[in-house]
Amino acid sequence: MGLNRDVHVEIGALILDGFDRSIDAEVVSAAFTAELTRLVRARGLPVAADVSASTGLPALEPSTSPEGLGVALARSVHAGLSDSAPGRLR
């Protein structure tokens, strides 16, 4: 029997150091949200994951598109969540 659970992820701040100030933060945010949602639905989420200390995001080229940046960041956050807890919530 599958469980239908709502998951809420809150990102307090996302600092993009070294990127052009004109990068569209709303596009980055939308791509990040869409990709993280897709990954959680497809692969689950670790139980009681805590990324409050997560700082190991990948190095990205400053020319990365806002969409590409959002997707890359979401994949990194999900990978960090997956590595931080032994159990998985599916």
C-alpha positions as CSV (number, residue, x, y, z in Angstrom):
1,M,0.0,0.0,0.0
2,G,1.5,3.4,-1.0
3,L,1.5,6.3,1.3
4,N,0.6,9.8,0.1
5,R,2.6,12.2,2.2
6,D,3.1,15.9,1.8
7,V,6.7,17.0,2.1
8,H,7.7,20.5,2.9
9,V,11.3,21.7,2.3
10,E,12.3,25.1,3.4
11,I,15.4,26.7,2.1
12,G,16.3,29.7,4.3
13,A,18.8,31.3,2.0
14,L,20.4,30.4,-1.3
15,I,23.5,32.5,-2.0
16,L,24.8,32.4,-5.5
17,D,28.4,33.7,-5.3
18,G,30.2,34.4,-8.5
19,F,27.1,34.6,-10.7
20,D,26.0,37.5,-12.8
21,R,23.7,39.7,-10.7
22,S,21.2,39.8,-13.5
23,I,20.5,36.0,-13.2
24,D,16.8,35.5,-12.8
25,A,16.3,34.2,-9.2
26,E,12.7,33.3,-9.9
27,V,13.7,31.1,-12.8
28,V,16.4,29.4,-10.7
29,S,13.9,28.9,-7.9
30,A,11.2,27.5,-10.2
31,A,13.7,25.0,-11.8
32,F,15.0,24.1,-8.3
33,T,11.5,23.4,-7.0
34,A,10.4,21.4,-10.0
35,E,13.5,19.2,-10.0
36,L,13.6,18.6,-6.3
37,T,9.9,17.7,-6.4
38,R,10.5,15.3,-9.3
39,L,13.5,13.6,-7.5
40,V,11.5,13.2,-4.2
41,R,8.6,11.6,-6.0
42,A,10.9,9.3,-8.1
43,R,13.5,8.4,-5.5
44,G,12.0,9.2,-2.1
45,L,13.4,11.2,0.7
46,P,15.5,10.1,3.6
47,V,13.7,9.9,7.0
48,A,14.5,12.8,9.3
49,A,17.0,14.3,6.9
50,D,18.7,17.4,8.0
51,V,20.7,19.6,5.6
52,S,21.1,22.6,7.9
53,A,24.8,22.1,7.6
54,S,24.9,21.2,3.9
55,T,27.5,23.3,2.1
56,G,29.0,20.9,-0.4
57,L,27.3,22.1,-3.5
58,P,29.0,21.5,-6.8
59,A,31.1,24.1,-8.6
60,L,29.1,25.5,-11.5
61,E,30.2,27.6,-14.4
62,P,29.0,31.3,-14.0
63,S,27.5,30.9,-17.5
64,T,25.1,28.2,-16.4
65,S,21.6,29.1,-17.4
66,P,19.1,29.8,-14.6
67,E,17.2,26.6,-15.4
68,G,20.4,24.5,-15.4
69,L,21.5,26.1,-12.2
70,G,18.2,25.3,-10.5
71,V,18.3,21.7,-11.6
72,A,21.9,21.2,-10.6
73,L,21.3,22.7,-7.2
74,A,18.2,20.5,-6.6
75,R,20.2,17.4,-7.6
76,S,22.9,18.3,-5.2
77,V,20.5,19.0,-2.3
78,H,18.7,15.7,-2.9
79,A,22.0,13.8,-3.1
80,G,23.0,15.5,0.2
81,L,19.8,14.5,1.8
82,S,20.2,10.9,0.6
83,D,23.7,10.7,2.1
84,S,22.7,12.2,5.4
85,A,20.2,9.7,6.8
86,P,20.1,5.9,6.9
87,G,16.3,5.4,6.3
88,R,14.2,6.4,3.3
89,L,10.7,7.8,3.1
90,R,8.9,6.6,-0.1
